[in-house]
């Protein structure tokens, strides 16, 4: 069975665009992943730990045969393979791959939360999502991503710029 999944992508260490392109190439190598749509890239201010470089963020829509748990494992292994190491919360990241939506499932477990819990508050996630699927509905809020963007404070929207 194929699942429709949206993945958030980000990098703020090294050659950020090269990191993102490499991640796309690696995702594309998997026979269980078909990349359907890729957003533009956006420059975004860091969250949490602000004393770091701005990120380049985007989103992709894929079809996958992976279960949500196997996809999470695949993405974490890819991050590690590319050189990401855990240091502290909101630390700079060579690559960050987050499952934003997995079909219309709602999962709240220790190792995974889908949809990603902070989607409604983050322009750097919502803007690329709206670009590739403006009608996408958040399964918890019941709102389209474009509606969620309209509810963001101006200061959040001021921290995302086209790259």
Secondary structure, 3 states (H helix, E strand, C coil): CCEEEEEEEEECCCCHHHHHHHHHHHHHHCCCEEEEEECCCEEECCCCCCCCCCEEEEEEEEEECCCHHHHHHHHHHHHHHCCCCCCCCCCCCCCEEEEEEECCCCEECCCCEECCCCHHHCHHHHHHHHHHCCCCECCCCCCEHHHHHHCCCHHHHCCEEEC
